[in-house]
Amino acid sequence: MAEEIMIETRNLTKRYGEKTAVDHLDLTVRKGEVFGLLGPNGAGKTTTTLMLTGLTEPTEGTALIDGKDCLRDPMEVKSIVGYMPDNVGFYGDLTGRENLRFTAALNGLEGPEAEERIQSLLARTGLLEAADLKVRAYSRGMRQRLGVADVLVKDPKVIIMDEPTLGIDPEGMRQLLELIREMSKKEHRTILISSHQLYQVQQVCDRMGLFVEGRLAACGTLEELAEQTREGAPVLTEIKVEPADEGFVRLIKELEGVYSVGREGSRLIVGSDRDVGNALAQAALDCGLKLVSLRPCGNDLDDIYQRYFEKAGHEDGNRDGSKIKRFISRNR
Ligand code: ATP
């Protein structure tokens, strides 16, 4: 059976005067997928989400959600899409429950049915205890979870989240990512997350698009992105043995395919043109050393981004290298 496409853009373009914020974007997101639209500030992520939610008009191209045109059928699109902006605007002097009641009423849901839905959403998002406290007393993580509850009030098929992980602590992050996973895997909702927080977001995305200067530079699963950007770049493996031994370093330099061995503290970073994991483990064994850790490295989204821009820099004189470097270092 063909996979159902829930979000589709074709040639989607937005220009503000001379500035092209989104440049002929072709994107498809399947039902139940979590898709990360990732890129530095100014890449055009927010403009894309605004066009998908019918809040701004494309200059060119189309955006469809569940087959409905975001420009021509905005009301239908709004009925199936829940949008969570980066700073969800709640009324600080109302409680969490009262804020949800307000959203429910705006969506035509009132009375016992609304109360039941709100109660179950507060439970799902871990906010039952805080439900009757004023929102102004909520932490950023609690507000984000209330944002998720707020979006779920109207039971949307598609959820678009703008920078959902910004400014929340590790526990808040864990809870939020778990909620996102559940909404996708258990409830088969389609989720588009726009973010510049690579590391946090990659943990929960099925596929990601690297968005740069209005264009999708690369797109796929983490593995596919690694492949797309590798091309000629070395395979990197990190190994730690005890005791650290110069003889071992000499031995692994001789292994077929290995062309560099670097040190990072007590770890060795081996560059090769193929997978040498087994050969490294065998070499440690042959030397009578204890193998403390062995893992591929260079496949984090940060590394992929770095490789992508190094490549792009060589190809077109690095249009905006300094901005990208700031972006990568901020995410480390
Ligand atoms: P951020 O995370 O900083 O919001 P972003 O990836 O979401 O970044 P956008 O906000 O979509 O990027 O902006 C893309 C480009 O379009 C930027 O150069 C921005 O200055 C420009 N832009 C966005 N909105 C407008 C507007 N209303 N008028 C003029 N230029 C705009």
Residues whose N, C-alpha, C, O or C-beta is under 5 A from the ligand:
A	BS01	ATP	Y16 A21 P40 N41 G42 A43 G44 K45 T46 T47
